[in-house]
């Protein structure tokens, strides 16, 4: 069995489109419990071919419409274990919120208007073969907000806190 060359660089996706979001790690038909992940659409076939030639695991999403072409995508794993947890920032009219392993699940059902992200490679090898898995490094998620969310959202100001301290 020939060993693939090792992938070392990161990949940046701007204005990305996400599919099959499972930031909470819920058990599902295609997902064991605790495995956080999502898929990102690759913008075009040239990029998909280049990533696949580099060793990334690129799959094709079958189109439901005969007139549309199949779309390439990449599964991205999300883990907060180990020395390099991802930096995930949620942006709304209230400001920026850094998400951690306890709060990232809120993205599963969020209405997202824009996503920029960077994935890093993890080169693996076992008795069955070798390959590259994508892991989330950095992600900025801008939420799509309705008129009520915009109306009632505001950053907390110093005046929001009581001046009288309940203890001395």
C-alpha positions in Angstrom: 0.0 0.0 0.0 1.5 3.3 -1.1 1.5 6.1 1.5 0.0 9.4 0.4 2.1 12.4 0.9 1.4 14.3 4.1 -0.9 17.3 4.0 0.5 20.2 6.0 -1.3 23.4 5.0 -4.7 24.8 6.1 -7.6 25.6 3.9 -9.7 28.8 4.1 -13.3 29.0 3.0 -14.9 32.4 2.9 -18.7 32.9 2.6 -18.9 29.1 3.1 -22.1 27.1 2.9 -22.5 24.5 5.7 -24.5 21.2 5.5 -25.4 18.5 8.0 -24.5 20.6 11.1 -23.9 18.6 14.2 -22.0 20.9 16.5 -23.6 19.4 19.6 -22.4 15.9 18.7 -25.8 14.3 18.9 -26.1 10.7 18.0 -27.7 10.2 14.6 -28.1 7.8 11.7 -24.6 8.7 10.4 -23.0 10.0 13.6 -21.9 8.2 16.8 -22.6 10.1 20.0 -20.1 12.8 20.9 -18.7 13.3 17.4 -19.1 17.0 16.5 -18.9 17.8 12.8 -20.4 19.5 9.8 -19.8 19.6 6.1 -18.7 22.5 4.0 -19.6 22.9 0.3 -16.5 23.3 -1.9 -17.1 26.3 -4.2 -16.1 24.7 -7.5 -14.8 21.5 -9.1 -11.3 23.0 -9.7 -10.9 23.7 -6.0 -12.3 20.3 -5.1 -10.0 18.5 -7.6 -7.0 20.4 -6.2 -7.9 19.5 -2.6 -8.5 15.9 -3.5 -5.1 15.7 -5.3 -3.5 17.1 -2.2 -5.0 14.3 -0.2 -8.1 15.8 1.4 -11.2 13.6 1.6 -13.7 15.2 -0.8 -17.1 13.7 -1.4 -19.9 14.5 -3.9 -23.4 15.5 -2.8 -25.9 14.1 -5.3 -28.2 16.7 -6.7 -32.0 16.2 -6.2 -32.7 18.1 -9.4 -31.7 16.6 -12.7 -30.7 20.0 -14.1 -28.3 20.7 -11.2 -24.8 19.3 -11.0 -23.6 17.3 -8.0 -21.7 19.4 -5.5 -18.3 18.6 -3.8 -18.1 18.9 -0.1 -15.7 18.1 2.8 -16.6 16.8 6.3 -15.0 18.9 9.0 -14.6 17.5 12.5 -14.8 19.7 15.6 -13.1 18.8 18.8 -12.2 20.7 21.9 -10.0 17.9 23.3 -6.2 18.1 22.9 -3.8 21.1 22.7 -5.5 23.0 19.8 -9.2 23.6 20.4 -10.9 25.6 17.6 -11.6 29.3 17.9 -15.3 29.8 17.1 -16.8 33.3 17.1 -20.6 34.0 16.7 -21.4 37.5 15.4 -24.8 39.1 16.0 -26.2 42.6 16.5 -25.3 42.1 20.2 -21.6 41.7 19.4 -19.2 38.8 19.2 -19.5 35.7 21.4 -16.7 33.2 21.6 -18.3 29.7 21.6 -16.8 26.7 23.5 -17.7 23.1 23.8 -20.7 23.9 26.0 -22.2 26.6 23.7 -21.2 25.6 20.2 -24.3 23.3 19.9 -26.4 26.5 19.5 -25.2 26.6 15.9 -27.0 23.4 15.0 -30.3 25.3 14.5 -29.0 28.8 14.0 -30.0 30.8 11.0 -26.6 31.7 9.5 -26.1 34.5 7.0 -22.3 34.1 6.5 -19.5 31.8 7.6 -15.7 32.1 7.2 -13.6 29.2 8.4 -10.2 27.6 8.3 -9.6 23.8 8.5 -6.4 22.1 9.4 -5.4 18.6 8.3 -4.9 15.6 10.5 -2.9 12.9 8.7 -3.9 9.5 9.9 -2.7 6.0 9.2 -3.9 2.6 10.5 -3.8 -1.0 9.4 -6.5 -0.4 6.8 -4.9 2.6 5.1 -4.2 6.3 5.5 -5.7 9.6 4.7 -6.5 13.1 5.8 -9.3 14.3 8.1 -10.3 18.0 8.3 -10.5 19.6 11.7 -11.9 23.0 12.4 -9.2 25.6 13.3 -11.1 28.9 13.2 -14.7 29.9 12.3 -16.6 33.2 12.3 -20.3 32.8 12.0 -22.6 35.7 11.4 -26.2 35.1 12.4 -29.3 36.0 10.3 -31.5 37.9 12.7 -35.2 38.8 12.4 -36.6 42.2 13.3 -37.3 41.3 16.9 -33.8 39.9 17.5 -32.4 43.1 16.2 -34.8 45.3 18.2 -34.0 43.7 21.5 -30.4 42.9 21.0 -27.8 45.4 22.4 -24.5 45.1 24.0 -24.5 45.3 27.8 -23.4 48.7 29.0 -21.9 49.6 32.4 -25.3 51.2 33.3 -26.9 47.8 33.1 -25.1 46.8 36.3 -26.4 48.0 39.7 -24.3 50.6 41.4 -25.1 49.3 44.8 -22.9 46.3 45.6 -24.8 43.7 47.7 -21.7 43.0 49.7 -18.8 45.0 51.2 
